[in-house]
Amino acid sequence: MTAVVTAADTLVAQNIFFYVIAAVMVFGAIRLVTTKNIVHAALYLVLVLIGVAANFVLTMGEFAAATQVLVYVGAIIVLFLFGIMLTQARIGREVDVDQDKRWVAGLTAALLGAVMVFALVDAFETTDIREGPRVGVEVGSELAVQTTEAVADSIFSDYLIPFEALSLLLLAALIGAIVVARRE
Amino acid sequence: MWLNQFLLLGAILFCAGVYGVLARRNGVMVLMSIELILNSVNINLLAFSAYHGNVAGQVFALFIIAVAAAEVGVGLAIVLLIYRNRSTIDLETASLMKG
């Protein structure tokens, strides 16, 4: 009996955490696309990226969460800050970071959002994430952590060729970025 | 937890990113909005990965993270080049190929 209560408690805690994180992420995302200060925009992006990592943990993707923090928050944000530093001397509010016809962009995003929300609510309604077609698992049982071992097995067996292609892509991007950004 | 919690969060972040790409005229800010879009897709992939009990979604998310890293590197190099040639990264002025 105690075990059942504990599992339900865990689920409530997961839900509370999800909604707190989701609120922070939506706030960060909206500020990211509306703020006039470019450095602040990069810092709001950090907020969203950490939230995404937290969501990865909630959906049991431990390795993806670690990679998200290492690659995005550790490397890509630093790259963005360097980009901001190198492309403008002024740190502070900018007058013209937005297009003149913002309302068109707002309308497009709102229409897209309405269509997607309608489609998702129509398709999945209140399906629980634990009621999926998992193989060899009882329907409705707790989610199992997708271990790093399983991910590695999958990458280096089923997805070996895409993985090698990705290595080549990274090499090409590295060389391309150096060639493009180098002074003559 | 509903599956839709994650999918709707991803949809909202995606729309915010689309708004950013369309409404911004600063090159670096457009790149940041693209990152927002890529991340919203990753949330969906991980949610479906848990739903189906299959690691494929997580593998795809890792691939997307790697591709996004390459994209930011090349994108910032291009923005830097535009800045060096024109002393501004206002995308309104980059209209050489406009018909």
Contacts between the chains, C-beta under 8 A, distances in Angstrom:
chain1	res1	chain2	res2	distance
A	11	B	1	6.9
A	14	B	1	5.9
A	15	B	1	6.0
A	18	B	1	6.5
A	18	B	5	6.0
A	22	B	5	7.4
A	22	B	9	5.0
A	25	B	9	6.8
A	25	B	13	6.7
A	26	B	9	7.5
A	26	B	12	5.7
A	26	B	13	7.4
A	26	B	16	7.7
A	29	B	12	7.3
A	29	B	13	5.1
A	29	B	16	4.0
A	29	B	17	7.4
A	29	B	36	6.0
A	30	B	16	5.8
A	32	B	16	7.2
A	32	B	20	6.7
A	32	B	32	6.5
A	32	B	33	7.4
A	32	B	36	6.5
A	33	B	16	5.4
A	33	B	17	7.4
A	33	B	19	5.3
A	33	B	20	3.6
A	33	B	23	6.8
A	33	B	24	7.2
A	33	B	33	6.0
A	33	B	36	7.6
A	38	B	26	6.5
A	38	B	28	6.3
A	38	B	29	6.3
A	41	B	29	5.8
A	41	B	32	5.9
A	42	B	32	6.7
A	45	B	32	5.3
A	45	B	35	6.5
A	45	B	36	7.1
A	48	B	13	7.0
A	48	B	36	6.4
A	48	B	39	6.7
A	49	B	35	7.8
A	49	B	39	6.5
A	52	B	39	4.8
A	52	B	42	6.4
A	52	B	43	6.0
A	55	B	6	6.6
A	55	B	9	7.2
A	55	B	43	5.2
A	55	B	46	6.9
A	56	B	42	7.7
A	56	B	43	7.9
A	56	B	46	5.3
A	56	B	61	7.6
A	58	B	1	7.3
A	58	B	6	7.9
A	59	B	6	6.6
A	59	B	43	8.0
A	59	B	46	4.3
A	59	B	47	5.3
A	59	B	49	6.8
A	59	B	50	4.3
A	60	B	50	5.3
A	61	B	46	4.6
A	61	B	49	6.4
A	61	B	50	7.5
A	61	B	57	7.8
A	61	B	58	4.6
A	61	B	61	6.9
A	63	B	58	6.8
A	63	B	62	7.4
A	64	B	42	7.4
A	64	B	46	6.2
A	64	B	58	5.0
A	64	B	61	4.9
A	64	B	62	6.0
A	64	B	65	7.6
A	67	B	62	6.0
A	67	B	65	5.8
A	68	B	42	7.7
A	68	B	65	6.6
A	71	B	65	5.4
A	71	B	66	7.8
A	71	B	69	5.8
A	72	B	35	7.7
A	72	B	39	7.6
A	72	B	65	7.1
A	72	B	68	7.9
A	75	B	69	6.8
A	76	B	35	6.9
A	76	B	68	7.3
A	76	B	69	6.2
A	76	B	72	5.3
A	79	B	72	5.7
A	79	B	73	6.9
A	79	B	76	6.0
A	80	B	28	6.6
A	80	B	31	7.3
A	80	B	32	6.4
A	80	B	72	7.3
A	80	B	76	7.4
A	82	B	76	7.7
A	83	B	28	5.1
A	83	B	31	7.6
A	83	B	76	4.3
A	83	B	79	6.3
A	83	B	80	6.9
A	84	B	28	5.6
A	86	B	80	6.0
A	86	B	83	7.3
A	87	B	27	7.4
A	87	B	28	6.4
A	87	B	79	6.3
A	87	B	80	6.5
A	87	B	83	4.4
A	87	B	89	5.0
A	88	B	89	7.4
A	94	B	26	7.1
A	96	B	25	6.8
A	96	B	90	7.2
A	97	B	24	6.1
A	97	B	25	6.5
A	97	B	26	4.6
A	97	B	29	6.0
A	98	B	23	5.4
A	98	B	24	6.2
A	98	B	25	6.4
A	99	B	22	7.4
A	99	B	23	5.5
A	99	B	24	7.1
A	99	B	25	5.1
A	99	B	92	7.4
A	102	B	23	4.8
A	104	B	22	7.1
A	105	B	18	7.8
A	105	B	19	5.2
A	105	B	22	3.4
A	105	B	23	3.8
A	106	B	19	6.1
A	106	B	23	7.2
A	108	B	18	6.6
A	108	B	19	7.5
A	108	B	22	6.0
A	109	B	15	4.5
A	109	B	16	7.1
A	109	B	18	4.9
A	109	B	19	3.8
A	109	B	22	7.3
A	110	B	15	7.4
A	112	B	14	7.7
A	112	B	15	5.5
A	112	B	18	5.9
A	113	B	11	6.4
A	113	B	12	6.8
A	113	B	14	8.0
A	113	B	15	3.9
A	116	B	11	4.2
A	116	B	14	7.2
A	116	B	15	7.3
A	117	B	8	6.3
A	117	B	11	5.9
A	120	B	4	5.8
A	120	B	7	4.9
A	120	B	8	5.9
A	120	B	11	6.2
A	121	B	4	6.7
A	121	B	8	7.8
A	124	B	2	7.6
A	124	B	3	5.3
A	124	B	4	4.9
A	124	B	7	6.6
A	125	B	4	7.2
A	126	B	2	5.6
A	126	B	4	7.0
A	127	B	2	6.5
A	127	B	3	5.0
A	127	B	4	7.0
A	128	B	1	6.9
A	128	B	2	6.1
A	128	B	3	7.0
A	129	B	1	5.0
A	129	B	2	6.6
A	129	B	3	4.6
A	129	B	5	7.9
A	129	B	6	7.4
A	129	B	47	6.7
A	129	B	50	5.8
A	129	B	51	5.5
A	130	B	1	7.7
A	132	B	3	7.4
A	132	B	50	7.5
A	132	B	51	3.6
A	132	B	52	5.4
A	132	B	53	6.5
A	133	B	52	6.2
A	133	B	53	7.8
A	134	B	51	7.9
A	134	B	52	6.5
A	134	B	53	3.0
A	134	B	54	7.9
A	135	B	53	6.3
A	135	B	54	8.0
A	137	B	53	5.8
A	143	B	50	5.2
A	143	B	53	8.0
A	144	B	53	7.2
A	146	B	49	6.8
A	146	B	50	7.6
A	146	B	55	5.0
A	146	B	58	5.6
A	150	B	55	4.9
A	151	B	55	5.3
A	151	B	58	5.5
A	151	B	59	6.2
A	151	B	62	7.4
A	154	B	55	4.8
A	154	B	56	6.7
A	154	B	59	5.2
A	155	B	59	5.6
A	155	B	62	7.4
A	158	B	56	7.6
A	158	B	59	7.9
A	159	B	59	5.5
A	159	B	63	7.8
A	162	B	63	6.6
A	163	B	63	7.9
A	166	B	63	6.0
A	166	B	66	5.4
A	166	B	67	7.2
A	169	B	66	7.8
A	169	B	67	6.9
A	169	B	70	5.8
A	170	B	66	6.4
A	170	B	69	7.4
A	170	B	70	5.4
A	172	B	70	7.9
A	173	B	70	3.5
A	173	B	71	7.6
A	173	B	73	5.4
A	173	B	74	5.2
A	174	B	70	7.8
A	174	B	73	6.8
A	176	B	74	5.5
A	176	B	77	7.3
A	177	B	73	4.4
A	177	B	74	5.2
A	177	B	76	7.5
A	177	B	77	4.1
A	178	B	77	7.9
A	180	B	74	7.1
A	180	B	77	4.1
A	180	B	78	6.2
A	180	B	80	7.9
A	180	B	81	5.7
A	181	B	76	7.9
A	181	B	77	4.0
A	181	B	80	5.1
A	181	B	81	6.5
